[in-house]
Structures are given as C-alpha cells and as structure tokens.
Amino acid sequence: MALSARSPRYLAGLLAGAAAAHYLVPKQFDGTIPRALPGSPRAWTYASGAVELALAAGVALPRTRRVAALAAAGFFVAVFPANVQMAVDWRRRPAPLKAAALARLPLQAPLVLWALNVAKQQGGSPSGGDVR
C-alpha cells in the first residue's frame, strides 16, 4: 500500500474526528458497547474517545508516530467487538442502517492496515526517524 506523506495526518484526523464524535454525540456510541464489559456504556464511550484523541496526537507528531500508529492498529482490532455488537443489535433496523452497521465490519481491516503502514513508513528508530 503506497502512502503519501499526508497519510499520517489523515489518520490523525480520522482519529481526532472519531474522538470528537464520542463526546459530541455519545448516545450513538453507547449502544455499540458490548454488554459483557463492566461499568456503564457511557464511561466506555468517553474512554474510547479519550484513547482516540491520544492516538491522534501521537500519530500527528513525527516523534511518536510509529508507536502511536502501532497502538492505533491495536485499538482498531480491540474495538471490533463493538462493531459486531452494533451489527447484531441493528439487524432489525431499516435497510440503510443495517447496511451501515454491516459495512463497518470489513472496513476495520483497512484501518488496521493503514495504521500499520503509517508505522512502517516511519521506520524502525524509536523517535520515528522523521523530524519534519
């Protein structure tokens, strides 16, 4: 997957936008929290938004980009159960909503690959090797 120099910025923007959405419209996310998790769904919604915001900042900064991009890939894998929960819960909703919930499932893989490629683009040095 060829990446432009802007790719890390776009990934950071995606993460920051998702983080903002968790705080601006938390109710939308509360319903996707797997019921098996302890505590309130709202606490998980806010916590995942905070993680996304931290990841966005880390990916945006060249010094921390590699580690943050690897963490973002892990995060995208970790939130997959929420997407599954949403698909299960929305199976009886109108077709467009059901389609949106189902579409989220395969879209997680490109997000993981994108984050891994951003990390790889940074190289192997602890500082990321990029001082832009």
N, CA, C and O atoms as a GROMACS GRO file, in nm:
protein
  528
    1MET      N    1   0.085  -0.118   0.000
    1MET     CA    2   0.000   0.000   0.000
    1MET      C    3   0.090   0.123   0.000
    1MET      O    4   0.159   0.149   0.098
    2ALA      N    5   0.089   0.198  -0.106
    2ALA     CA    6   0.170   0.320  -0.115
    2ALA      C    7   0.101   0.431  -0.037
    2ALA      O    8  -0.019   0.454  -0.051
    3LEU      N    9   0.179   0.498   0.045
    3LEU     CA   10   0.125   0.605   0.127
    3LEU      C   11   0.189   0.738   0.091
    3LEU      O   12   0.308   0.744   0.060
    4SER      N   13   0.110   0.842   0.094
    4SER     CA   14   0.166   0.974   0.073
    4SER      C   15   0.218   1.027   0.206
    4SER      O   16   0.191   0.970   0.312
    5ALA      N   17   0.292   1.135   0.198
    5ALA     CA   18   0.341   1.198   0.320
    5ALA      C   19   0.226   1.249   0.405
    5ALA      O   20   0.241   1.269   0.525
    6ARG      N   21   0.110   1.271   0.342
    6ARG     CA   22  -0.007   1.321   0.416
    6ARG      C   23  -0.082   1.210   0.489
    6ARG      O   24  -0.165   1.239   0.576
    7SER      N   25  -0.055   1.086   0.458
    7SER     CA   26  -0.130   0.975   0.516
    7SER      C   27  -0.135   0.978   0.669
    7SER      O   28  -0.242   0.958   0.726
    8PRO      N   29  -0.022   1.004   0.737
    8PRO     CA   30  -0.031   1.011   0.884
    8PRO      C   31  -0.123   1.123   0.932
    8PRO      O   32  -0.194   1.107   1.031
    9ARG      N   33  -0.123   1.233   0.862
    9ARG     CA   34  -0.212   1.344   0.901
    9ARG      C   35  -0.358   1.305   0.883
    9ARG      O   36  -0.443   1.340   0.965
   10TYR      N   37  -0.387   1.234   0.775
   10TYR     CA   38  -0.525   1.190   0.753
   10TYR      C   39  -0.568   1.090   0.859
   10TYR      O   40  -0.681   1.094   0.908
   11LEU      N   41  -0.477   0.999   0.896
   11LEU     CA   42  -0.509   0.903   1.001
   11LEU      C   43  -0.531   0.976   1.134
   11LEU      O   44  -0.624   0.944   1.207
   12ALA      N   45  -0.445   1.072   1.163
   12ALA     CA   46  -0.462   1.151   1.286
   12ALA      C   47  -0.596   1.226   1.282
   12ALA      O   48  -0.665   1.234   1.384
   13GLY      N   49  -0.631   1.279   1.167
   13GLY     CA   50  -0.758   1.350   1.154
   13GLY      C   51  -0.878   1.259   1.172
   13GLY      O   52  -0.976   1.296   1.236
   14LEU      N   53  -0.869   1.140   1.116
   14LEU     CA   54  -0.977   1.042   1.134
   14LEU      C   55  -0.995   1.009   1.282
   14LEU      O   56  -1.107   1.006   1.333
   15LEU      N   57  -0.884   0.984   1.349
   15LEU     CA   58  -0.890   0.951   1.492
   15LEU      C   59  -0.945   1.068   1.574
   15LEU      O   60  -1.026   1.049   1.664
   16ALA      N   61  -0.899   1.189   1.543
   16ALA     CA   62  -0.946   1.307   1.616
   16ALA      C   63  -1.095   1.331   1.592
   16ALA      O   64  -1.169   1.366   1.683
   17GLY      N   65  -1.138   1.312   1.468
   17GLY     CA   66  -1.280   1.328   1.436
   17GLY      C   67  -1.366   1.225   1.509
   17GLY      O   68  -1.474   1.257   1.560
   18ALA      N   69  -1.318   1.102   1.512
   18ALA     CA   70  -1.392   0.997   1.584
   18ALA      C   71  -1.396   1.029   1.734
   18ALA      O   72  -1.498   1.008   1.799
   19ALA      N   73  -1.285   1.078   1.786
   19ALA     CA   74  -1.281   1.116   1.929
   19ALA      C   75  -1.383   1.224   1.958
   19ALA      O   76  -1.457   1.215   2.056
   20ALA      N   77  -1.386   1.326   1.874
   20ALA     CA   78  -1.482   1.435   1.894
   20ALA      C   79  -1.625   1.383   1.890
   20ALA      O   80  -1.709   1.425   1.970
   21ALA      N   81  -1.653   1.294   1.797
   21ALA     CA   82  -1.788   1.239   1.786
   21ALA      C   83  -1.829   1.165   1.914
   21ALA      O   84  -1.946   1.168   1.953
   22HIS      N   85  -1.734   1.098   1.978
   22HIS     CA   86  -1.765   1.026   2.102
   22HIS      C   87  -1.813   1.121   2.211
   22HIS      O   88  -1.892   1.083   2.297
   23TYR      N   89  -1.766   1.245   2.208
   23TYR     CA   90  -1.806   1.344   2.309
   23TYR      C   91  -1.926   1.428   2.265
   23TYR      O   92  -2.006   1.470   2.348
   24LEU      N   93  -1.938   1.451   2.135
   24LEU     CA   94  -2.047   1.534   2.085
   24LEU      C   95  -2.179   1.459   2.074
   24LEU      O   96  -2.285   1.515   2.101
   25VAL      N   97  -2.173   1.334   2.036
   25VAL     CA   98  -2.294   1.251   2.023
   25VAL      C   99  -2.270   1.114   2.089
   25VAL      O  100  -2.274   1.012   2.021
   26PRO      N  101  -2.246   1.112   2.219
   26PRO     CA  102  -2.210   0.986   2.285
   26PRO      C  103  -2.318   0.879   2.279
   26PRO      O  104  -2.287   0.760   2.280
   27LYS      N  105  -2.443   0.920   2.273
   27LYS     CA  106  -2.551   0.821   2.273
   27LYS      C  107  -2.539   0.724   2.156
   27LYS      O  108  -2.571   0.606   2.169
   28GLN      N  109  -2.492   0.775   2.041
   28GLN     CA  110  -2.472   0.689   1.923
   28GLN      C  111  -2.374   0.577   1.952
   28GLN      O  112  -2.388   0.467   1.898
   29PHE      N  113  -2.275   0.602   2.034
   29PHE     CA  114  -2.170   0.505   2.062
   29PHE      C  115  -2.206   0.414   2.180
   29PHE      O  116  -2.161   0.300   2.186
   30ASP      N  117  -2.286   0.466   2.273
   30ASP     CA  118  -2.322   0.387   2.391
   30ASP      C  119  -2.383   0.252   2.352
   30ASP      O  120  -2.356   0.150   2.416
   31GLY      N  121  -2.464   0.252   2.249
   31GLY     CA  122  -2.532   0.130   2.206
   31GLY      C  123  -2.440   0.027   2.142
   31GLY      O  124  -2.478  -0.089   2.126
   32THR      N  125  -2.319   0.068   2.105
   32THR     CA  126  -2.227  -0.026   2.042
   32THR      C  127  -2.136  -0.094   2.144
   32THR      O  128  -2.061  -0.186   2.109
   33ILE      N  129  -2.143  -0.051   2.268
   33ILE     CA  130  -2.055  -0.109   2.370
   33ILE      C  131  -2.105  -0.249   2.404
   33ILE      O  132  -2.220  -0.266   2.443
   34PRO      N  133  -2.018  -0.349   2.390
   34PRO     CA  134  -2.061  -0.486   2.424
   34PRO      C  135  -2.110  -0.494   2.569
   34PRO      O  136  -2.046  -0.442   2.660
   35ARG      N  137  -2.223  -0.559   2.587
   35ARG     CA  138  -2.284  -0.567   2.721
   35ARG      C  139  -2.198  -0.645   2.820
   35ARG      O  140  -2.216  -0.633   2.941
   36ALA      N  141  -2.106  -0.725   2.770
   36ALA     CA  142  -2.020  -0.804   2.859
   36ALA      C  143  -1.919  -0.717   2.934
   36ALA      O  144  -1.862  -0.762   3.034
   37LEU      N  145  -1.896  -0.594   2.886
   37LEU     CA  146  -1.798  -0.508   2.954
   37LEU      C  147  -1.856  -0.453   3.083
   37LEU      O  148  -1.974  -0.417   3.087
   38PRO      N  149  -1.776  -0.446   3.188
   38PRO     CA  150  -1.826  -0.393   3.315
   38PRO      C  151  -1.842  -0.241   3.308
   38PRO      O  152  -1.779  -0.175   3.226
   39GLY      N  153  -1.925  -0.187   3.394
   39GLY     CA  154  -1.942  -0.043   3.401
   39GLY      C  155  -2.046   0.006   3.301
   39GLY      O  156  -2.111  -0.073   3.232
   40SER      N  157  -2.061   0.138   3.297
   40SER     CA  158  -2.163   0.196   3.210
   40SER      C  159  -2.112   0.212   3.067
   40SER      O  160  -1.993   0.237   3.046
   41PRO      N  161  -2.200   0.197   2.971
   41PRO     CA  162  -2.160   0.219   2.832
   41PRO      C  163  -2.104   0.360   2.810
   41PRO      O  164  -2.009   0.378   2.733
   42ARG      N  165  -2.161   0.461   2.877
   42ARG     CA  166  -2.113   0.598   2.859
   42ARG      C  167  -1.968   0.612   2.902
   42ARG      O  168  -1.890   0.683   2.837
   43ALA      N  169  -1.930   0.547   3.010
   43ALA     CA  170  -1.790   0.552   3.054
   43ALA      C  171  -1.698   0.494   2.947
   43ALA      O  172  -1.591   0.548   2.921
   44TRP      N  173  -1.740   0.384   2.884
   44TRP     CA  174  -1.660   0.323   2.777
   44TRP      C  175  -1.657   0.413   2.654
   44TRP      O  176  -1.554   0.423   2.587
   45THR      N  177  -1.769   0.478   2.625
   45THR     CA  178  -1.774   0.570   2.512
   45THR      C  179  -1.673   0.682   2.532
   45THR      O  180  -1.594   0.713   2.442
   46TYR      N  181  -1.675   0.743   2.650
   46TYR     CA  182  -1.582   0.853   2.678
   46TYR      C  183  -1.437   0.804   2.682
   46TYR      O  184  -1.346   0.872   2.634
   47ALA      N  185  -1.416   0.686   2.740
   47ALA     CA  186  -1.279   0.632   2.747
   47ALA      C  187  -1.224   0.604   2.608
   47ALA      O  188  -1.108   0.636   2.579
   48SER      N  189  -1.306   0.546   2.520
   48SER     CA  190  -1.256   0.518   2.385
   48SER      C  191  -1.232   0.648   2.309
   48SER      O  192  -1.140   0.656   2.227
   49GLY      N  193  -1.314   0.750   2.334
   49GLY     CA  194  -1.289   0.880   2.273
   49GLY      C  195  -1.158   0.940   2.319
   49GLY      O  196  -1.084   0.998   2.240
   50ALA      N  197  -1.128   0.924   2.447
   50ALA     CA  198  -1.001   0.975   2.500
   50ALA      C  199  -0.882   0.901   2.439
   50ALA      O  200  -0.780   0.962   2.408
   51VAL      N  201  -0.896   0.770   2.423
   51VAL     CA  202  -0.790   0.691   2.361
   51VAL      C  203  -0.770   0.737   2.217
   51VAL      O  204  -0.656   0.754   2.172
   52GLU      N  205  -0.878   0.757   2.145
   52GLU     CA  206  -0.866   0.803   2.006
   52GLU      C  207  -0.799   0.940   1.998
   52GLU      O  208  -0.719   0.965   1.907
   53LEU      N  209  -0.831   1.027   2.090
   53LEU     CA  210  -0.768   1.160   2.091
   53LEU      C  211  -0.618   1.149   2.119
   53LEU      O  212  -0.538   1.217   2.055
   54ALA      N  213  -0.581   1.065   2.213
   54ALA     CA  214  -0.438   1.044   2.243
   54ALA      C  215  -0.366   0.982   2.123
   54ALA      O  216  -0.254   1.021   2.091
   55LEU      N  217  -0.430   0.887   2.058
   55LEU     CA  218  -0.371   0.824   1.939
   55LEU      C  219  -0.355   0.926   1.827
   55LEU      O  220  -0.254   0.927   1.757
   56ALA      N  221  -0.455   1.012   1.810
   56ALA     CA  222  -0.448   1.116   1.707
   56ALA      C  223  -0.328   1.207   1.731
   56ALA      O  224  -0.254   1.238   1.638
   57ALA      N  225  -0.311   1.248   1.855
   57ALA     CA  226  -0.197   1.335   1.888
   57ALA      C  227  -0.065   1.262   1.862
   57ALA      O  228   0.029   1.319   1.808
   58GLY      N  229  -0.060   1.136   1.902
   58GLY     CA  230   0.063   1.059   1.881
   58GLY      C  231   0.096   1.037   1.735
   58GLY      O  232   0.212   1.046   1.695
   59VAL      N  233  -0.005   1.010   1.654
   59VAL     CA  234   0.018   0.989   1.510
   59VAL      C  235   0.055   1.122   1.443
   59VAL      O  236   0.133   1.123   1.347
   60ALA      N  237   0.001   1.231   1.491
   60ALA     CA  238   0.028   1.362   1.431
   60ALA      C  239   0.173   1.406   1.453
   60ALA      O  240   0.228   1.481   1.371
   61LEU      N  241   0.233   1.362   1.560
   61LEU     CA  242   0.370   1.405   1.594
   61LEU      C  243   0.472   1.305   1.541
   61LEU      O  244   0.468   1.188   1.579
   62PRO      N  245   0.563   1.349   1.456
   62PRO     CA  246   0.661   1.257   1.399
   62PRO      C  247   0.740   1.179   1.504
   62PRO      O  248   0.775   1.063   1.482
   63ARG      N  249   0.768   1.241   1.616
   63ARG     CA  250   0.849   1.177   1.720
   63ARG      C  251   0.781   1.054   1.780
   63ARG      O  252   0.848   0.959   1.821
   64THR      N  253   0.648   1.056   1.786
   64THR     CA  254   0.573   0.946   1.848
   64THR      C  255   0.489   0.868   1.746
   64THR      O  256   0.416   0.776   1.783
   65ARG      N  257   0.501   0.904   1.622
   65ARG     CA  258   0.413   0.849   1.518
   65ARG      C  259   0.418   0.698   1.508
   65ARG      O  260   0.314   0.633   1.501
   66ARG      N  261   0.536   0.640   1.508
   66ARG     CA  262   0.548   0.495   1.488
   66ARG      C  263   0.477   0.418   1.598
   66ARG      O  264   0.397   0.328   1.571
   67VAL      N  265   0.507   0.452   1.722
   67VAL     CA  266   0.445   0.382   1.835
   67VAL      C  267   0.294   0.406   1.839
   67VAL      O  268   0.217   0.314   1.864
   68ALA      N  269   0.254   0.531   1.813
   68ALA     CA  270   0.110   0.563   1.816
   68ALA      C  271   0.037   0.492   1.703
   68ALA      O  272  -0.076   0.447   1.722
   69ALA      N  273   0.098   0.482   1.586
   69ALA     CA  274   0.033   0.412   1.474
   69ALA      C  275   0.018   0.263   1.506
   69ALA      O  276  -0.085   0.203   1.474
   70LEU      N  277   0.119   0.204   1.567
   70LEU     CA  278   0.107   0.064   1.609
   70LEU      C  279  -0.004   0.048   1.713
   70LEU      O  280  -0.082  -0.048   1.708
   71ALA      N  281  -0.011   0.142   1.807
   71ALA     CA  282  -0.117   0.138   1.907
   71ALA      C  283  -0.254   0.157   1.841
   71ALA      O  284  -0.352   0.094   1.882
   72ALA      N  285  -0.261   0.243   1.741
   72ALA     CA  286  -0.387   0.264   1.669
   72ALA      C  287  -0.432   0.135   1.601
   72ALA      O  288  -0.551   0.102   1.602
   73ALA      N  289  -0.338   0.064   1.541
   73ALA     CA  290  -0.373  -0.064   1.478
   73ALA      C  291  -0.432  -0.159   1.583
   73ALA      O  292  -0.532  -0.225   1.558
   74GLY      N  293  -0.369  -0.166   1.699
   74GLY     CA  294  -0.421  -0.249   1.807
   74GLY      C  295  -0.558  -0.202   1.854
   74GLY      O  296  -0.645  -0.284   1.884
   75PHE      N  297  -0.576  -0.072   1.861
   75PHE     CA  298  -0.704  -0.016   1.902
   75PHE      C  299  -0.814  -0.053   1.802
   75PHE      O  300  -0.925  -0.090   1.841
   76PHE      N  301  -0.781  -0.044   1.673
   76PHE     CA  302  -0.881  -0.080   1.571
   76PHE      C  303  -0.922  -0.226   1.582
   76PHE      O  304  -1.038  -0.261   1.557
   77VAL      N  305  -0.829  -0.311   1.620
   77VAL     CA  306  -0.862  -0.452   1.643
   77VAL      C  307  -0.948  -0.465   1.770
   77VAL      O  308  -1.045  -0.540   1.773
   78ALA      N  309  -0.910  -0.391   1.874
   78ALA     CA  310  -0.979  -0.402   2.003
   78ALA      C  311  -1.124  -0.354   1.998
   78ALA      O  312  -1.208  -0.406   2.071
   79VAL      N  313  -1.154  -0.258   1.912
   79VAL     CA  314  -1.292  -0.208   1.907
   79VAL      C  315  -1.380  -0.288   1.810
   79VAL      O  316  -1.499  -0.259   1.796
   80PHE      N  317  -1.322  -0.386   1.744
   80PHE     CA  318  -1.400  -0.467   1.651
   80PHE      C  319  -1.523  -0.529   1.719
   80PHE      O  320  -1.630  -0.532   1.657
   81PRO      N  321  -1.512  -0.579   1.842
   81PRO     CA  322  -1.633  -0.635   1.907
   81PRO      C  323  -1.748  -0.534   1.917
   81PRO      O  324  -1.865  -0.573   1.912
   82ALA      N  325  -1.717  -0.406   1.930
   82ALA     CA  326  -1.824  -0.305   1.933
   82ALA      C  327  -1.894  -0.299   1.798
   82ALA      O  328  -2.016  -0.283   1.791
   83ASN      N  329  -1.818  -0.313   1.690
   83ASN     CA  330  -1.879  -0.314   1.557
   83ASN      C  331  -1.966  -0.438   1.538
   83ASN      O  332  -2.072  -0.432   1.477
   84VAL      N  333  -1.921  -0.552   1.592
   84VAL     CA  334  -2.001  -0.674   1.585
   84VAL      C  335  -2.129  -0.655   1.666
   84VAL      O  336  -2.237  -0.692   1.621
   85GLN      N  337  -2.116  -0.596   1.786
   85GLN     CA  338  -2.234  -0.571   1.870
   85GLN      C  339  -2.334  -0.484   1.795
   85GLN      O  340  -2.454  -0.510   1.798
   86MET      N  341  -2.284  -0.381   1.729
   86MET     CA  342  -2.371  -0.291   1.654
   86MET      C  343  -2.443  -0.367   1.542
   86MET      O  344  -2.564  -0.350   1.523
   87ALA      N  345  -2.370  -0.450   1.469
   87ALA     CA  346  -2.430  -0.527   1.360
   87ALA      C  347  -2.540  -0.621   1.412
   87ALA      O  348  -2.644  -0.636   1.350
   88VAL      N  349  -2.514  -0.683   1.527
   88VAL     CA  350  -2.614  -0.773   1.587
   88VAL      C  351  -2.737  -0.694   1.631
   88VAL      O  352  -2.850  -0.732   1.603
   89ASP      N  353  -2.713  -0.583   1.702
   89ASP     CA  354  -2.824  -0.504   1.754
   89ASP      C  355  -2.907  -0.437   1.644
   89ASP      O  356  -3.027  -0.416   1.661
   90TRP      N  357  -2.844  -0.405   1.534
   90TRP     CA  358  -2.912  -0.331   1.427
   90TRP      C  359  -2.968  -0.422   1.318
   90TRP      O  360  -3.012  -0.372   1.215
   91ARG      N  361  -2.969  -0.551   1.338
   91ARG     CA  362  -3.013  -0.641   1.232
   91ARG      C  363  -3.161  -0.624   1.197
   91ARG      O  364  -3.203  -0.666   1.089
   92ARG      N  365  -3.240  -0.565   1.285
   92ARG     CA  366  -3.382  -0.545   1.256
   92ARG      C  367  -3.414  -0.398   1.224
   92ARG      O  368  -3.531  -0.362   1.213
   93ARG      N  369  -3.315  -0.317   1.211
   93ARG     CA  370  -3.336  -0.175   1.177
   93ARG      C  371  -3.361  -0.161   1.027
   93ARG      O  372  -3.344  -0.256   0.952
   94PRO      N  373  -3.403  -0.041   0.983
   94PRO     CA  374  -3.423  -0.020   0.839
   94PRO      C  375  -3.296  -0.053   0.760
   94PRO      O  376  -3.185  -0.041   0.810
   95ALA      N  377  -3.317  -0.094   0.635
   95ALA     CA  378  -3.208  -0.143   0.550
   95ALA      C  379  -3.085  -0.051   0.546
   95ALA      O  380  -2.973  -0.101   0.556
   96PRO      N  381  -3.100   0.081   0.531
   96PRO     CA  382  -2.980   0.166   0.525
   96PRO      C  383  -2.896   0.160   0.654
   96PRO      O  384  -2.773   0.159   0.649
   97LEU      N  385  -2.963   0.157   0.768
   97LEU     CA  386  -2.891   0.150   0.896
   97LEU      C  387  -2.826   0.013   0.914
   97LEU      O  388  -2.712   0.003   0.959
   98LYS      N  389  -2.899  -0.090   0.878
   98LYS     CA  390  -2.843  -0.225   0.886
   98LYS      C  391  -2.722  -0.238   0.794
   98LYS      O  392  -2.621  -0.298   0.831
   99ALA      N  393  -2.731  -0.181   0.676
   99ALA     CA  394  -2.618  -0.185   0.582
   99ALA      C  395  -2.497  -0.110   0.638
   99ALA      O  396  -2.384  -0.155   0.623
  100ALA      N  397  -2.522   0.004   0.701
  100ALA     CA  398  -2.411   0.081   0.760
  100ALA      C  399  -2.343   0.001   0.870
  100ALA      O  400  -2.220   0.000   0.880
  101ALA      N  401  -2.422  -0.064   0.953
  101ALA     CA  402  -2.365  -0.145   1.061
  101ALA      C  403  -2.284  -0.261   1.007
  101ALA      O  404  -2.177  -0.292   1.058
  102LEU      N  405  -2.334  -0.325   0.904
  102LEU     CA  406  -2.262  -0.437   0.844
  102LEU      C  407  -2.137  -0.391   0.770
  102LEU      O  408  -2.036  -0.461   0.768
  103ALA      N  409  -2.143  -0.274   0.709
  103ALA     CA  410  -2.028  -0.221   0.635
  103ALA      C  411  -1.910  -0.190   0.727
  103ALA      O  412  -1.794  -0.196   0.684
  104ARG      N  413  -1.939  -0.158   0.850
  104ARG     CA  414  -1.831  -0.128   0.945
  104ARG      C  415  -1.740  -0.248   0.970
  104ARG      O  416  -1.622  -0.232   0.999
  105LEU      N  417  -1.795  -0.368   0.958
  105LEU     CA  418  -1.716  -0.488   0.989
  105LEU      C  419  -1.595  -0.504   0.898
  105LEU      O  420  -1.482  -0.510   0.948
  106PRO      N  421  -1.612  -0.511   0.766
  106PRO     CA  422  -1.494  -0.527   0.681
  106PRO      C  423  -1.408  -0.401   0.672
  106PRO      O  424  -1.291  -0.410   0.632
  107LEU      N  425  -1.462  -0.285   0.707
  107LEU     CA  426  -1.383  -0.161   0.700
  107LEU      C  427  -1.276  -0.155   0.809
  107LEU      O  428  -1.183  -0.076   0.800
  108GLN      N  429  -1.289  -0.237   0.910
  108GLN     CA  430  -1.189  -0.237   1.018
  108GLN      C  431  -1.054  -0.285   0.965
  108GLN      O  432  -0.950  -0.235   1.009
  109ALA      N  433  -1.053  -0.380   0.874
  109ALA     CA  434  -0.926  -0.434   0.822
  109ALA      C  435  -0.843  -0.326   0.751
  109ALA      O  436  -0.723  -0.317   0.779
  110PRO      N  437  -0.900  -0.245   0.662
  110PRO     CA  438  -0.818  -0.140   0.601
  110PRO      C  439  -0.766  -0.038   0.702
  110PRO      O  440  -0.657   0.017   0.684
  111LEU      N  441  -0.842  -0.012   0.807
  111LEU     CA  442  -0.794   0.080   0.910
  111LEU      C  443  -0.670   0.023   0.980
  111LEU      O  444  -0.573   0.094   1.003
  112VAL      N  445  -0.675  -0.105   1.012
  112VAL     CA  446  -0.561  -0.171   1.075
  112VAL      C  447  -0.439  -0.164   0.982
  112VAL      O  448  -0.329  -0.130   1.024
  113LEU      N  449  -0.461  -0.198   0.855
  113LEU     CA  450  -0.350  -0.196   0.758
  113LEU      C  451  -0.296  -0.055   0.739
  113LEU      O  452  -0.175  -0.037   0.726
  114TRP      N  453  -0.382   0.043   0.736
  114TRP     CA  454  -0.340   0.182   0.722
  114TRP      C  455  -0.249   0.222   0.838
  114TRP      O  456  -0.141   0.278   0.818
  115ALA      N  457  -0.293   0.193   0.960
  115ALA     CA  458  -0.213   0.228   1.077
  115ALA      C  459  -0.078   0.154   1.075
  115ALA      O  460   0.025   0.213   1.107
  116LEU      N  461  -0.079   0.027   1.038
  116LEU     CA  462   0.047  -0.048   1.031
  116LEU      C  463   0.140   0.010   0.926
  116LEU      O  464   0.261   0.015   0.946
  117ASN      N  465   0.085   0.053   0.814
  117ASN     CA  466   0.167   0.113   0.710
  117ASN      C  467   0.222   0.248   0.751
  117ASN      O  468   0.334   0.283   0.713
  118VAL      N  469   0.146   0.325   0.826
  118VAL     CA  470   0.198   0.452   0.877
  118VAL      C  471   0.315   0.424   0.971
  118VAL      O  472   0.416   0.494   0.967
  119ALA      N  473   0.302   0.323   1.055
  119ALA     CA  474   0.411   0.286   1.146
  119ALA      C  475   0.533   0.241   1.066
  119ALA      O  476   0.646   0.280   1.096
  120LYS      N  477   0.511   0.160   0.966
  120LYS     CA  478   0.620   0.109   0.883
  120LYS      C  479   0.689   0.223   0.807
  120LYS      O  480   0.811   0.224   0.792
  121GLN      N  481   0.611   0.318   0.761
  121GLN     CA  482   0.662   0.434   0.688
  121GLN      C  483   0.759   0.514   0.774
  121GLN      O  484   0.852   0.577   0.723
  122GLN      N  485   0.738   0.511   0.904
  122GLN     CA  486   0.823   0.585   0.997
  122GLN      C  487   0.959   0.519   1.017
  122GLN      O  488   1.053   0.584   1.062
  123GLY      N  489   0.969   0.395   0.984
  123GLY     CA  490   1.098   0.325   1.003
  123GLY      C  491   1.109   0.270   1.144
  123GLY      O  492   1.015   0.277   1.223
  124GLY      N  493   1.224   0.215   1.173
  124GLY     CA  494   1.241   0.143   1.298
  124GLY      C  495   1.302   0.220   1.412
  124GLY      O  496   1.311   0.165   1.522
  125SER      N  497   1.342   0.344   1.394
  125SER     CA  498   1.406   0.414   1.506
  125SER      C  499   1.301   0.453   1.610
  125SER      O  500   1.186   0.482   1.574
  126PRO      N  501   1.339   0.455   1.738
  126PRO     CA  502   1.244   0.487   1.843
  126PRO      C  503   1.180   0.624   1.827
  126PRO      O  504   1.065   0.644   1.866
  127SER      N  505   1.254   0.719   1.769
  127SER     CA  506   1.198   0.853   1.754
  127SER      C  507   1.116   0.866   1.627
  127SER      O  508   1.059   0.972   1.601
  128GLY      N  509   1.110   0.762   1.549
  128GLY     CA  510   1.035   0.768   1.425
  128GLY      C  511   1.120   0.809   1.307
  128GLY      O  512   1.079   0.790   1.192
  129GLY      N  513   1.236   0.864   1.333
  129GLY     CA  514   1.330   0.897   1.227
  129GLY      C  515   1.290   1.014   1.141
  129GLY      O  516   1.361   1.044   1.044
  130ASP      N  517   1.180   1.080   1.171
  130ASP     CA  518   1.132   1.188   1.089
  130ASP      C  519   1.124   1.314   1.173
  130ASP      O  520   1.055   1.316   1.275
  131VAL      N  521   1.193   1.417   1.133
  131VAL     CA  522   1.194   1.539   1.214
  131VAL      C  523   1.118   1.653   1.148
  131VAL      O  524   1.138   1.769   1.183
  132ARG      N  525   1.030   1.620   1.054
  132ARG     CA  526   0.951   1.725   0.990
  132ARG      C  527   0.866   1.799   1.088
  132ARG      O  528   0.793   1.890   1.049
   0.00000   0.00000   0.00000
